[in-house]
């Protein structure tokens, strides 16, 4: 039911949003490429600046000003789109490691966190702007039970979302898989329109405009209605962050090479739990216990399956009994799997 409501909301709001944002993206990208940008104008700087707008917004609201706070709120939303455009501009000009100050001496996990810091910062500061704004609106409308009924659930949901995102950011290991593989992983569990990014985008748009309408007495009830429409999207966004996904890979060689360790880290990035199957017979004749000990020493491996079946013997029934959501294998190893498995959404090729 929740997913159905989200699909309906996205089908209504996503197309006009994409049209407006696409126009803004095209115009600003052309402007930046023509005139350039100073090096100190970064996506993170814009994110910090737009978040500080919450201070004058709350101060003016507390003095019963409405027009300027609404303009500041909409400015924050526009700058939220601009920082993404600026980030892509610098990615085209510079190497990602140069932008994020990634060092050769950094561990793989540290490099990953540096590269994804901007994305994490943008999402968390969005909530740092909206949550205090909603608390302010509740205090200004103490006699209205309706505003409390609508805003307190959003405050709790967004606070939970920010907490979960922070925990995931600081506990995530490994490196991201390729964009194509990440897209296929998202597509396998839901439709393209109902992707997590689209849900977060439309949720934030409804929260921004709902809050703006809520500030004006004449449009108060319109704001209430828009904010209530954001409820299912907010709940679905948190649910997906908390959703557990078990990833399975096999190990049939020893010692573990750097290439295979990278493969394991990329597989872990596709889910929340990584299980490694230790096949009884290895390709290189290495000892079973040796392979098992090496794999269990890796902190991003959550569990092992002893005497695991070979890839050619794995089917949907075995996955269901083992509690596995997705199987990840290399392109070479995928040749050993059944065609029915390869054509399903249960196998991801890395």
Backbone as numpy.savetxt, mean C-alpha at the origin, in Angstrom:
# Nx Ny Nz CAx CAy CAz Cx Cy Cz
-20.44 -8.42 0.83 -21.27 -7.22 0.83 -20.40 -5.96 0.83
-19.36 -5.97 1.68 -18.46 -4.82 1.77 -17.76 -4.57 0.44
-17.28 -5.64 -0.19 -16.59 -5.50 -1.47 -17.53 -5.01 -2.56
-18.78 -5.44 -2.51 -19.78 -4.99 -3.49 -20.02 -3.49 -3.36
-20.16 -3.00 -2.13 -20.36 -1.56 -1.91 -19.15 -0.77 -2.41
-17.94 -1.29 -2.12 -16.72 -0.61 -2.58 -16.67 -0.55 -4.11
-17.05 -1.63 -4.76 -17.07 -1.65 -6.23 -18.03 -0.62 -6.79
-19.18 -0.47 -6.16 -20.17 0.51 -6.62 -19.63 1.93 -6.46
-19.04 2.21 -5.30 -18.48 3.55 -5.05 -17.35 3.87 -6.03
-16.50 2.89 -6.27 -15.38 3.11 -7.19 -15.86 3.32 -8.61
-16.86 2.57 -9.03 -17.38 2.71 -10.39 -17.99 4.10 -10.61
-18.49 4.72 -9.52 -19.11 6.05 -9.63 -18.06 7.16 -9.61
-17.09 7.05 -8.69 -16.18 8.17 -8.45 -14.82 8.04 -9.14
-14.40 6.83 -9.50 -13.03 6.66 -9.99 -12.80 7.32 -11.35
-13.74 7.16 -12.26 -13.55 7.70 -13.61 -13.40 9.22 -13.62
-14.31 10.00 -12.97 -14.11 11.45 -12.94 -12.83 11.87 -12.23
-12.47 11.13 -11.16 -11.22 11.45 -10.46 -10.02 11.26 -11.38
-9.98 10.13 -12.08 -8.87 9.85 -12.98 -8.77 10.90 -14.09
-9.92 11.38 -14.55 -9.92 12.38 -15.62 -9.33 13.70 -15.13
-9.75 14.12 -13.94 -9.24 15.38 -13.37 -7.76 15.25 -13.04
-7.39 14.15 -12.36 -5.99 13.97 -11.97 -5.11 13.77 -13.19
-5.63 13.09 -14.22 -4.85 12.89 -15.44 -4.52 14.20 -16.12
-5.48 15.12 -16.14 -5.24 16.44 -16.72 -4.20 17.21 -15.93
-4.34 17.19 -14.60 -3.38 17.87 -13.73 -1.99 17.26 -13.89
-1.91 15.96 -13.95 -0.64 15.26 -14.11 0.05 15.65 -15.41
-0.71 15.68 -16.50 -0.15 16.02 -17.82 0.38 17.44 -17.84
-0.43 18.38 -17.33 -0.04 19.79 -17.37 1.19 20.07 -16.51
1.20 19.54 -15.28 2.34 19.80 -14.39 3.60 19.10 -14.86
3.45 17.88 -15.38 4.63 17.16 -15.88 5.28 17.92 -17.02
4.49 18.43 -17.94 5.02 19.22 -19.05 5.69 20.49 -18.55
5.09 21.13 -17.54 5.67 22.36 -16.98 7.00 22.08 -16.30
7.05 21.02 -15.51 8.30 20.67 -14.81 9.40 20.30 -15.79
9.05 19.55 -16.83 10.05 19.14 -17.82 10.56 20.32 -18.63
9.72 21.31 -18.83 10.12 22.49 -19.61 10.94 23.47 -18.78
10.46 23.77 -17.59 11.11 24.78 -16.75 12.03 24.20 -15.69
11.85 22.91 -15.39 12.69 22.27 -14.38 12.24 22.60 -12.97
12.90 21.97 -12.00 12.60 22.19 -10.59 13.90 22.32 -9.80
13.95 23.23 -8.83 15.13 23.29 -7.95 15.27 21.97 -7.21
16.49 21.58 -6.91 16.73 20.28 -6.28 16.11 20.16 -4.90
15.90 21.31 -4.24 15.33 21.23 -2.89 13.81 21.02 -2.90
13.18 21.17 -4.06 11.74 20.93 -4.17 11.53 19.43 -4.38
11.34 18.73 -3.32 11.16 17.28 -3.38 9.73 16.91 -2.95
9.37 15.68 -3.24 8.04 15.20 -2.87 7.86 15.22 -1.34
8.90 14.83 -0.61 8.80 14.80 0.85 8.65 16.21 1.43
9.33 17.20 0.82 9.21 18.58 1.29 7.77 19.07 1.13
7.18 18.77 -0.03 5.79 19.17 -0.26 4.87 18.50 0.74
5.14 17.23 1.05 4.33 16.50 2.02 4.40 17.14 3.40
5.62 17.54 3.82 5.78 18.20 5.11 5.03 19.54 5.14
5.19 20.31 4.06 4.59 21.65 4.02 3.06 21.57 4.06
2.49 20.67 3.27 1.02 20.59 3.23 0.44 20.10 4.56
1.20 19.29 5.29 0.71 18.81 6.58 0.66 19.93 7.61
1.60 20.89 7.52 1.61 22.01 8.47 0.39 22.91 8.30
-0.33 22.77 7.18 -1.53 23.58 6.97 -2.62 23.26 7.98
-2.51 22.14 8.69 -3.51 21.78 9.70 -3.53 22.81 10.83
-2.39 23.45 11.10 -2.33 24.41 12.21 -3.21 25.63 11.93
-3.00 26.36 10.80 -3.90 27.49 10.53 -5.34 27.05 10.29
-5.54 25.84 9.76 -6.90 25.35 9.53 -7.67 25.25 10.84
-7.08 24.64 11.85 -7.76 24.47 13.15 -7.91 25.81 13.87
-6.87 26.65 13.80 -6.94 27.95 14.47 -8.06 28.82 13.90
-8.21 28.82 12.59 -9.26 29.63 11.96 -10.64 29.05 12.21
-10.73 27.70 12.20 -12.02 27.06 12.49 -12.48 27.38 13.92
-11.54 27.40 14.84 -11.89 27.69 16.24 -12.39 29.11 16.41
-12.07 30.00 15.45 -12.56 31.39 15.48 -13.75 31.59 14.55
-14.34 30.45 14.14 -15.57 30.46 13.33 -15.37 30.98 11.92
-14.14 30.92 11.41 -13.91 31.20 10.00 -14.12 29.90 9.22
-14.67 30.01 8.03 -15.00 28.81 7.26 -14.32 28.78 5.90
-14.34 29.90 5.19 -13.87 29.92 3.80 -12.38 29.57 3.71
-11.55 30.23 4.51 -10.10 29.98 4.44 -9.75 28.55 4.85
-10.34 28.01 5.94 -10.06 26.60 6.27 -10.43 25.64 5.15
-11.54 25.90 4.45 -11.90 25.04 3.32 -10.86 25.14 2.22
-10.39 26.35 1.94 -9.36 26.53 0.92 -8.06 25.84 1.32
-7.71 25.89 2.60 -6.51 25.21 3.08 -6.66 23.69 2.96
-7.86 23.19 3.27 -8.12 21.76 3.15 -7.99 21.30 1.70
-8.56 22.06 0.77 -8.47 21.70 -0.65 -7.05 21.87 -1.17
-6.33 22.86 -0.64 -4.92 23.04 -1.02 -4.09 21.84 -0.61
-4.36 21.33 0.59 -3.68 20.13 1.06 -3.93 18.96 0.12
-5.17 18.82 -0.34 -5.52 17.72 -1.25 -4.82 17.87 -2.60
-4.77 19.11 -3.11 -4.10 19.35 -4.40 -2.60 19.07 -4.28
-1.99 19.54 -3.19 -0.56 19.30 -2.98 -0.26 17.82 -2.81
-1.24 17.07 -2.29 -1.08 15.63 -2.17 -0.91 14.99 -3.54
-1.62 15.51 -4.54 -1.46 15.02 -5.91 -0.15 15.52 -6.52
0.21 16.75 -6.18 1.43 17.34 -6.75 2.68 16.60 -6.28
2.72 16.17 -5.01 3.94 15.52 -4.52 4.21 14.21 -5.26
3.15 13.51 -5.68 3.34 12.31 -6.49 3.92 12.62 -7.86
3.47 13.71 -8.45 3.98 14.13 -9.76 5.45 14.54 -9.65
5.77 15.25 -8.57 7.16 15.67 -8.33 8.05 14.45 -8.11
7.55 13.46 -7.38 8.33 12.24 -7.13 8.66 11.54 -8.44
7.68 11.42 -9.33 7.93 10.78 -10.64 8.87 11.60 -11.49
8.80 12.92 -11.38 9.72 13.79 -12.14 11.16 13.51 -11.75
11.43 13.44 -10.43 12.80 13.20 -9.99 13.26 11.77 -10.28
12.35 10.82 -10.29 12.72 9.46 -10.64 13.18 9.36 -12.09
12.61 10.19 -12.95 13.04 10.21 -14.34 14.40 10.90 -14.51
14.68 11.85 -13.61 15.92 12.62 -13.70 17.08 11.94 -12.99
16.77 11.29 -11.87 17.82 10.72 -11.03 17.54 9.26 -10.76
18.56 8.55 -10.32 18.40 7.17 -9.90 17.71 7.14 -8.54
16.87 6.15 -8.32 16.11 6.06 -7.08 17.03 6.02 -5.86
18.13 5.32 -5.95 19.06 5.23 -4.82 19.67 6.59 -4.51
19.88 7.41 -5.55 20.44 8.74 -5.34 19.44 9.64 -4.63
18.17 9.51 -5.00 17.12 10.31 -4.38 16.97 9.95 -2.91
17.02 8.66 -2.62 16.76 8.17 -1.26 18.02 8.04 -0.42
19.17 8.44 -0.96 20.46 8.34 -0.25 20.74 6.92 0.19
20.53 5.98 -0.71 20.81 4.58 -0.42 22.31 4.33 -0.58
22.92 3.69 0.44 24.35 3.42 0.43 24.61 1.96 0.13
25.76 1.67 -0.44 26.13 0.27 -0.71 26.26 -0.52 0.58
26.62 0.17 1.65 26.82 -0.52 2.93 25.49 -0.82 3.64
24.40 -0.26 3.15 23.09 -0.50 3.76 22.65 -1.94 3.54
21.94 -2.49 4.51 21.37 -3.82 4.34 20.21 -3.74 3.36
19.78 -4.90 2.88 18.66 -4.94 1.94 17.42 -4.34 2.55
17.16 -4.64 3.83 15.98 -4.11 4.50 16.06 -2.60 4.64
17.24 -2.07 4.98 17.41 -0.63 5.11 17.21 0.06 3.77
17.74 -0.52 2.71 17.55 0.05 1.37 16.06 0.10 1.01
15.35 -0.97 1.33 13.92 -1.03 1.03 13.17 0.07 1.78
13.48 0.25 3.05 12.79 1.28 3.84 13.09 2.67 3.31
14.32 2.93 2.92 14.67 4.25 2.38 13.90 4.53 1.09
13.80 3.50 0.24 13.13 3.69 -1.05 11.63 3.90 -0.89
11.05 3.32 0.17 9.60 3.41 0.36 9.21 4.42 1.44
10.18 5.20 1.93 9.88 6.15 3.00 8.89 7.22 2.54
9.06 7.72 1.33 8.18 8.76 0.82 6.74 8.30 0.74
6.55 7.08 0.26 5.20 6.52 0.16 4.57 6.35 1.55
5.36 5.86 2.49 4.88 5.69 3.86 4.56 7.04 4.50
5.46 8.00 4.30 5.29 9.34 4.89 4.01 9.99 4.36
3.78 9.89 3.07 2.62 10.51 2.45 1.32 9.95 3.05
1.25 8.64 3.20 0.04 8.01 3.71 -0.22 8.37 5.17
0.82 8.38 5.99 0.65 8.63 7.43 0.32 10.11 7.69
0.98 11.02 6.96 0.72 12.44 7.19 -0.66 12.86 6.70
-1.21 12.13 5.74 -2.61 12.36 5.36 -3.52 12.21 6.58
-3.26 11.19 7.37 -4.08 10.92 8.55 -3.78 11.93 9.67
-2.54 12.38 9.75 -2.17 13.36 10.77 -2.86 14.70 10.49
-3.20 14.94 9.23 -3.95 16.15 8.90 -5.44 15.97 9.20
-6.02 14.86 8.77 -7.47 14.68 8.86 -7.98 14.40 10.28
-7.27 13.57 11.03 -7.75 13.18 12.36 -7.88 14.40 13.29
-6.86 15.27 13.42 -7.05 16.48 14.26 -8.17 17.38 13.72
-8.32 17.45 12.39 -9.39 18.26 11.81 -10.76 17.74 12.25
-10.94 16.42 12.22 -12.23 15.84 12.62 -12.48 16.04 14.11
-11.45 15.93 14.93 -11.62 16.17 16.37 -12.04 17.61 16.62
-11.46 18.53 15.85 -11.83 19.94 15.95 -13.29 20.15 15.55
-13.71 19.50 14.47 -15.10 19.64 14.02 -16.08 19.07 15.04
-15.69 17.98 15.70 -16.55 17.41 16.74 -16.68 18.39 17.90
-15.58 19.01 18.31 -15.62 19.96 19.43 -16.44 21.19 19.10
-16.44 21.59 17.83 -17.21 22.76 17.41 -18.70 22.44 17.25
-19.03 21.13 17.12 -20.42 20.72 16.96 -20.82 19.76 18.08
-20.53 20.16 19.32 -20.76 19.29 20.47 -22.23 18.92 20.63
-23.12 19.81 20.18 -24.54 19.55 20.33 -25.07 18.60 19.26
-24.23 18.29 18.26 -24.68 17.44 17.16 -24.20 16.00 17.37
-25.13 15.13 17.71 -24.79 13.72 17.86 -24.46 13.09 16.50
-25.03 13.67 15.44 -24.82 13.12 14.11 -23.36 13.21 13.68
-22.73 14.37 13.91 -21.32 14.54 13.54 -20.43 13.61 14.36
-20.76 13.41 15.64 -19.98 12.48 16.45 -20.16 11.05 15.96
-21.37 10.69 15.59 -21.66 9.35 15.08 -20.89 9.06 13.80
-20.70 10.07 12.94 -20.04 9.87 11.66 -18.53 9.96 11.79
-18.04 10.93 12.59 -16.61 11.22 12.61 -15.80 10.31 13.53
-16.36 9.90 14.68 -15.57 9.06 15.58 -15.18 7.72 14.96
-16.08 7.04 14.24 -15.63 5.81 13.56 -14.51 6.06 12.57
-14.58 7.18 11.83 -13.51 7.49 10.88 -12.19 7.77 11.60
-12.28 8.47 12.74 -11.07 8.75 13.52 -10.42 7.45 13.98
-11.22 6.52 14.48 -10.68 5.24 14.95 -10.13 4.40 13.81
-10.84 4.39 12.67 -10.39 3.60 11.52 -9.08 4.14 10.97
-9.00 5.46 10.80 -7.78 6.06 10.22 -6.61 5.96 11.19
-6.86 6.07 12.48 -5.79 5.89 13.47 -5.25 4.47 13.42
-6.17 3.51 13.34 -5.77 2.10 13.22 -4.97 1.87 11.95
-5.44 2.46 10.85 -4.75 2.31 9.56 -3.33 2.86 9.62
-3.16 4.03 10.24 -1.82 4.61 10.37 -0.92 3.76 11.24
-1.46 3.20 12.31 -0.68 2.33 13.20 -0.23 1.07 12.46
-1.17 0.44 11.74 -0.85 -0.78 11.00 0.19 -0.51 9.93
0.04 0.60 9.22 1.00 0.94 8.17 2.39 1.18 8.76
2.45 1.81 9.92 3.74 2.07 10.57 4.41 0.76 10.97
3.64 -0.14 11.57 4.18 -1.45 11.97 4.68 -2.21 10.75
3.91 -2.20 9.67 4.31 -2.91 8.46 5.57 -2.30 7.86
5.67 -0.97 7.89 6.85 -0.31 7.32 8.13 -0.69 8.06
8.06 -0.74 9.39 9.26 -1.01 10.18 9.52 -2.50 10.41
8.62 -3.36 9.98 8.85 -4.80 10.12 8.99 -5.50 8.78
8.74 -4.80 7.69 8.82 -5.42 6.37 10.28 -5.75 6.05
10.49 -6.90 5.45 11.85 -7.32 5.08 11.92 -7.52 3.58
13.15 -7.65 3.11 13.34 -7.99 1.70 13.11 -6.83 0.77
12.97 -7.15 -0.50 12.79 -6.16 -1.55 11.48 -6.42 -2.26
10.95 -5.39 -2.89 9.70 -5.54 -3.61 9.92 -6.35 -4.88
8.91 -7.15 -5.21 8.95 -7.86 -6.48 8.72 -6.87 -7.61
8.87 -7.33 -8.85 8.70 -6.44 -9.98 7.28 -5.89 -10.00
7.09 -4.72 -10.66 5.78 -4.09 -10.72 4.75 -4.98 -11.39
5.17 -5.69 -12.43 4.24 -6.57 -13.15 3.74 -7.68 -12.24
4.66 -8.25 -11.44 4.28 -9.34 -10.56 3.39 -8.83 -9.43
3.70 -7.66 -8.90 2.87 -7.09 -7.84 1.47 -6.82 -8.38
1.39 -6.34 -9.62 0.09 -6.07 -10.23 -0.70 -7.35 -10.42
-0.02 -8.41 -10.86 -0.72 -9.67 -11.07 -1.19 -10.26 -9.75
-0.42 -10.05 -8.69 -0.82 -10.53 -7.37 -2.08 -9.81 -6.90
-2.14 -8.51 -7.16 -3.33 -7.75 -6.77 -4.52 -8.15 -7.63
-4.29 -8.36 -8.92 -5.36 -8.71 -9.84 -5.94 -10.08 -9.54
-5.12 -10.99 -8.99 -5.59 -12.35 -8.76 -6.62 -12.43 -7.64
-6.58 -11.48 -6.72 -7.49 -11.53 -5.58 -8.68 -10.60 -5.73
-8.63 -9.67 -6.65 -9.72 -8.73 -6.81 -9.66 -8.12 -8.19
-10.72 -7.42 -8.58 -10.76 -6.79 -9.89 -9.84 -5.59 -9.93
-9.47 -5.13 -11.14 -8.53 -4.02 -11.28 -9.08 -2.74 -10.70
-10.41 -2.52 -10.85 -10.99 -1.30 -10.34 -10.99 -1.27 -8.82
-11.02 -2.45 -8.21 -11.09 -2.56 -6.77 -9.71 -2.77 -6.15
-8.66 -2.21 -6.75 -7.32 -2.35 -6.21 -7.19 -1.51 -4.94
-6.22 -1.85 -4.11 -6.03 -1.15 -2.84 -5.72 0.32 -3.06
-4.95 0.62 -4.13 -4.59 2.02 -4.41 -5.84 2.83 -4.76
-6.71 2.25 -5.58 -7.93 2.96 -5.97 -8.83 3.19 -4.76
-8.93 2.19 -3.90 -9.75 2.32 -2.70 -9.24 3.45 -1.81
-7.93 3.50 -1.59 -7.35 4.55 -0.75 -7.54 5.93 -1.37
-7.41 6.00 -2.69 -7.53 7.28 -3.40 -8.93 7.85 -3.27
-9.94 7.04 -3.59 -11.32 7.52 -3.54 -11.76 7.75 -2.10
-11.30 6.93 -1.17 -11.60 7.13 0.25 -11.13 8.50 0.70
-9.90 8.84 0.36 -9.35 10.12 0.77 -10.10 11.28 0.12
-10.48 11.12 -1.16 -11.22 12.17 -1.84 -12.56 12.43 -1.13
-13.27 11.36 -0.77 -14.55 11.51 -0.08 -14.36 12.15 1.30
-13.29 11.77 1.99 -13.03 12.33 3.32 -12.72 13.83 3.23
-11.95 14.22 2.22 -11.60 15.64 2.06 -12.83 16.47 1.74
-13.59 16.07 0.72 -14.74 16.86 0.31 -15.87 16.78 1.34
-16.03 15.63 1.99 -17.02 15.53 3.06 -16.71 16.47 4.20
-15.42 16.57 4.57 -15.01 17.48 5.64 -15.24 18.93 5.24
-14.98 19.27 3.97 -15.18 20.63 3.49 -16.66 21.02 3.56
-17.54 20.15 3.11 -18.98 20.42 3.17 -19.47 20.49 4.61
-18.85 19.72 5.49 -19.27 19.68 6.89 -19.00 21.02 7.60
-18.03 21.77 7.10 -17.68 23.05 7.73 -18.73 24.13 7.49
-19.50 23.98 6.42 -20.49 25.00 6.05 -21.86 24.58 6.57
-22.51 25.42 7.36 -23.83 25.05 7.90 -24.84 24.68 6.82
-24.84 25.36 5.69 -25.83 25.10 4.65 -25.62 23.74 3.98
-24.38 23.25 3.98 -24.08 21.96 3.32 -23.69 20.89 4.34
-24.05 21.11 5.59 -23.67 20.20 6.68 -24.09 18.76 6.41
-25.34 18.58 6.00 -25.86 17.23 5.81 -25.27 16.57 4.56
-24.88 17.37 3.59 -24.19 16.81 2.42 -22.84 16.25 2.85
-22.16 17.00 3.73 -20.88 16.53 4.26 -21.02 15.25 5.05
-22.08 15.16 5.86 -22.35 13.95 6.63 -22.54 12.75 5.69
-23.32 12.95 4.63 -23.58 11.87 3.68 -22.30 11.42 2.98
-21.47 12.36 2.54 -20.22 12.01 1.83 -19.27 11.26 2.76
-19.18 11.71 4.01 -18.30 11.04 4.96 -18.78 9.63 5.28
-20.10 9.45 5.33 -20.63 8.11 5.54 -20.33 7.20 4.37
-20.27 7.76 3.14 -19.92 6.97 1.97 -18.47 6.48 2.03
-17.63 7.22 2.77 -16.22 6.82 2.88 -16.02 5.68 3.87
-17.00 5.40 4.72 -16.89 4.33 5.71 -16.48 2.98 5.11
-17.25 2.45 4.14 -16.90 1.11 3.63 -15.52 1.07 2.99
-15.11 2.15 2.32 -13.79 2.19 1.71 -12.69 2.21 2.78
-12.94 2.96 3.87 -11.96 3.02 4.96 -11.82 1.66 5.64
-12.96 0.99 5.87 -12.93 -0.33 6.51 -12.23 -1.34 5.62
-12.53 -1.31 4.31 -11.91 -2.24 3.37 -10.41 -2.01 3.28
-9.99 -0.75 3.33 -8.56 -0.42 3.26 -7.82 -1.02 4.45
-8.38 -0.90 5.66 -7.74 -1.48 6.84 -7.78 -3.01 6.78
-8.91 -3.55 6.33 -9.03 -5.01 6.24 -7.94 -5.60 5.34
-7.66 -4.93 4.24 -6.64 -5.44 3.32 -5.24 -5.34 3.91
-5.01 -4.31 4.72 -3.70 -4.20 5.37 -3.50 -5.32 6.38
-4.59 -5.75 7.02 -4.50 -6.79 8.04 -4.64 -8.19 7.48
-5.03 -8.28 6.21 -5.27 -9.59 5.60 -3.99 -10.41 5.52
-4.06 -11.65 5.96 -2.90 -12.53 5.93 -2.85 -13.28 4.59
-1.68 -13.37 4.01 -1.51 -14.10 2.76 -0.26 -14.98 2.88
-0.46 -16.28 2.78 0.64 -17.24 2.94 1.26 -17.54 1.58
2.56 -17.31 1.48 3.32 -17.54 0.25 4.18 -18.79 0.41
4.23 -19.60 -0.63 5.00 -20.85 -0.58 6.03 -20.90 -1.70
7.25 -21.29 -1.35 8.32 -21.53 -2.33 8.99 -22.86 -1.96
9.77 -23.40 -2.89 10.48 -24.65 -2.61 11.98 -24.42 -2.57
12.66 -25.31 -1.87 14.12 -25.26 -1.79 14.67 -26.64 -2.11
15.47 -26.72 -3.15 16.01 -28.03 -3.56 17.50 -27.98 -3.84
18.19 -26.97 -3.28 19.63 -26.84 -3.51 20.31 -26.24 -2.29
21.60 -26.47 -2.15 22.40 -25.95 -1.05 23.85 -25.87 -1.53
24.64 -24.90 -1.07 24.25 -23.81 -0.17 23.35 -22.79 -0.86
22.68 -21.96 -0.07 21.78 -20.96 -0.61 22.59 -19.85 -1.27
22.33 -19.61 -2.53 23.06 -18.58 -3.28 22.45 -17.21 -3.03
23.19 -16.17 -3.37 22.69 -14.80 -3.22 21.44 -14.59 -4.08
21.43 -15.20 -5.27 20.27 -15.08 -6.15 19.02 -15.71 -5.52
19.19 -16.86 -4.87 18.05 -17.52 -4.25 17.57 -16.75 -3.02
18.49 -16.16 -2.26 18.11 -15.36 -1.10 17.29 -14.14 -1.54
17.69 -13.52 -2.65 16.92 -12.41 -3.20 15.54 -12.87 -3.64
15.48 -14.06 -4.22 14.20 -14.64 -4.64 13.28 -14.83 -3.43
13.81 -15.32 -2.31 13.02 -15.52 -1.11 12.50 -14.19 -0.56
13.34 -13.17 -0.59 12.93 -11.86 -0.09 11.82 -11.26 -0.96
11.93 -11.42 -2.26 10.90 -10.92 -3.16 9.59 -11.69 -2.97
9.70 -12.99 -2.73 8.51 -13.80 -2.47 7.83 -13.34 -1.19
8.60 -13.03 -0.16 8.04 -12.57 1.12 7.31 -11.24 0.94
7.78 -10.39 0.03 7.14 -9.09 -0.18 5.75 -9.21 -0.77
5.41 -10.38 -1.29 4.10 -10.60 -1.91 3.05 -11.06 -0.90
3.43 -11.30 0.33 2.47 -11.78 1.33 2.93 -11.44 2.73
2.26 -12.02 3.70 2.58 -11.77 5.11 3.36 -12.91 5.75
3.22 -14.11 5.20 3.90 -15.29 5.75 4.59 -16.05 4.63
5.83 -16.42 4.85 6.60 -17.16 3.85 6.90 -18.56 4.37
6.43 -19.57 3.64 6.70 -20.96 3.98 7.59 -21.57 2.89
8.64 -22.24 3.28 9.57 -22.86 2.34 9.41 -24.38 2.43
9.18 -25.00 1.30 9.09 -26.45 1.25 10.45 -27.07 0.98
10.90 -27.97 1.84 12.19 -28.64 1.66 11.93 -29.98 0.98
12.27 -30.06 -0.28 12.03 -31.30 -1.02 12.98 -32.40 -0.54
12.49 -33.63 -0.53 13.28 -34.76 -0.03 14.54 -34.97 -0.86
14.40 -34.86 -2.18 15.54 -35.04 -3.08 15.91 -33.70 -3.69
17.19 -33.36 -3.61 17.64 -32.10 -4.17 18.21 -32.31 -5.56
18.30 -31.22 -6.32 18.85 -31.31 -7.67 20.35 -31.56 -7.65
21.02 -31.05 -6.61 22.48 -31.19 -6.56 22.94 -32.25 -5.57
22.00 -33.01 -5.00 22.37 -34.09 -4.10 22.80 -33.67 -2.72
22.48 -32.43 -2.33 22.87 -31.95 -1.01 21.99 -32.56 0.07
22.52 -32.53 1.28 21.86 -33.16 2.42 20.56 -32.43 2.78
19.53 -33.19 3.08 18.21 -32.64 3.39 18.27 -31.76 4.64
18.88 -32.27 5.69 18.95 -31.52 6.95 19.74 -30.23 6.81
20.77 -30.26 5.96 21.58 -29.07 5.74 20.74 -27.96 5.12
19.95 -28.33 4.09 19.08 -27.34 3.44 18.05 -26.80 4.43
17.52 -27.67 5.25 16.50 -27.27 6.23 17.08 -26.28 7.24
18.27 -26.56 7.76 18.90 -25.67 8.75 19.20 -24.31 8.13
19.70 -24.29 6.90 20.03 -23.03 6.25 18.80 -22.15 6.07
17.70 -22.76 5.65 16.47 -22.00 5.41 15.90 -21.46 6.70
15.87 -22.26 7.77 15.30 -21.84 9.04 16.12 -20.76 9.73
17.37 -20.59 9.32 18.20 -19.52 9.88 17.83 -18.14 9.34
17.07 -18.10 8.25 16.68 -16.83 7.63 15.51 -16.23 8.40
15.66 -14.98 8.85 14.63 -14.40 9.72 13.35 -14.08 8.95
13.39 -13.97 7.61 12.17 -13.67 6.87 11.43 -14.94 6.44
11.94 -16.10 6.80 11.23 -17.37 6.57 10.45 -17.70 7.84
9.15 -17.88 7.71 8.29 -18.10 8.88 8.17 -19.57 9.26
8.23 -20.47 8.27 8.08 -21.90 8.58 8.59 -22.72 7.41
8.77 -24.01 7.68 9.20 -24.96 6.64 8.19 -26.11 6.58
8.07 -26.69 5.41 7.32 -27.94 5.24 8.33 -29.03 4.92
8.44 -30.00 5.82 9.41 -31.07 5.63 8.92 -32.06 4.57
9.89 -32.62 3.86 9.59 -33.62 2.82 8.47 -33.13 1.90
8.63 -31.89 1.43 7.60 -31.28 0.60 7.54 -31.95 -0.77
6.37 -31.95 -1.41 6.26 -32.52 -2.75 6.98 -31.65 -3.78
7.37 -32.23 -4.89 7.99 -31.47 -5.96 6.95 -30.58 -6.62
7.38 -29.60 -7.36 6.46 -28.67 -8.00 5.48 -29.37 -8.93
5.94 -30.43 -9.60 5.07 -31.12 -10.55 3.96 -31.90 -9.83
4.12 -32.15 -8.51 3.11 -32.90 -7.76 2.14 -31.99 -7.00
2.39 -30.69 -7.04 1.54 -29.76 -6.29 0.27 -29.47 -7.07
-0.86 -29.48 -6.36 -2.14 -29.12 -6.98 -2.94 -28.26 -6.00
-4.14 -27.86 -6.42 -4.97 -26.98 -5.61 -5.37 -27.64 -4.30
-5.64 -28.93 -4.32 -6.04 -29.64 -3.10 -4.93 -29.60 -2.06
-3.69 -29.81 -2.51 -2.56 -29.78 -1.57 -2.40 -28.38 -0.98
-2.57 -27.34 -1.81 -2.47 -25.96 -1.31 -3.53 -25.69 -0.25
-4.75 -26.16 -0.51 -5.85 -25.93 0.43 -5.58 -26.63 1.76
-5.11 -27.87 1.72 -4.83 -28.62 2.95 -3.67 -28.00 3.73
-2.72 -27.39 3.00 -1.54 -26.81 3.66 -1.76 -25.36 4.07
-2.90 -24.79 3.73 -3.19 -23.41 4.10 -2.37 -22.40 3.34
-2.08 -22.67 2.07 -1.24 -21.80 1.25 -2.10 -21.02 0.27
-1.85 -19.72 0.16 -2.63 -18.86 -0.74 -2.01 -18.75 -2.12
-0.67 -18.58 -2.18 0.00 -18.41 -3.46 1.31 -19.20 -3.47
1.65 -19.72 -4.64 2.95 -20.36 -4.85 3.79 -19.45 -5.74
5.00 -19.18 -5.32 5.91 -18.34 -6.11 7.06 -19.21 -6.57
7.35 -19.15 -7.86 8.47 -19.92 -8.40 9.18 -19.12 -9.47
10.38 -19.53 -9.80 11.14 -18.87 -10.86 10.62 -19.30 -12.23
11.04 -18.61 -13.25 10.57 -18.94 -14.60 11.05 -20.33 -15.02
12.27 -20.68 -14.64 12.78 -22.00 -15.01 12.03 -23.11 -14.27
11.78 -22.90 -12.97 11.08 -23.92 -12.19 9.62 -24.06 -12.60
9.04 -23.00 -13.17 7.63 -23.05 -13.56 7.38 -24.10 -14.65
8.43 -24.49 -15.38 8.27 -25.49 -16.43 7.92 -26.86 -15.86
8.22 -27.05 -14.56 7.95 -28.34 -13.93 6.50 -28.45 -13.43
5.79 -27.34 -13.36 4.46 -27.35 -12.78 3.40 -27.78 -13.79
2.27 -28.22 -13.27 1.15 -28.61 -14.13 0.60 -27.38 -14.85
0.15 -27.60 -16.07 -0.40 -26.49 -16.85 -1.63 -25.90 -16.19
-2.42 -26.74 -15.55 -3.62 -26.23 -14.88 -3.27 -25.28 -13.75
-2.13 -25.52 -13.09 -1.69 -24.63 -12.02 -1.17 -23.32 -12.58
-0.42 -23.40 -13.67 0.17 -22.21 -14.27 -0.89 -21.26 -14.83
-1.99 -21.82 -15.30 -3.05 -20.98 -15.88 -4.01 -20.46 -14.82
-3.83 -20.87 -13.57 -4.69 -20.41 -12.50 -4.09 -19.14 -11.87
-4.81 -18.59 -10.90 -4.31 -17.41 -10.18 -3.51 -17.80 -8.94
-3.22 -19.11 -8.81 -2.56 -19.58 -7.59 -1.03 -19.56 -7.68
-0.51 -19.34 -8.88 0.94 -19.39 -9.09 1.42 -18.04 -9.62
2.47 -17.51 -8.99 3.10 -16.27 -9.44 4.53 -16.60 -9.86
4.91 -16.18 -11.06 6.24 -16.46 -11.59 7.13 -15.24 -11.44
8.22 -15.43 -10.74 9.14 -14.34 -10.45 10.37 -14.42 -11.34
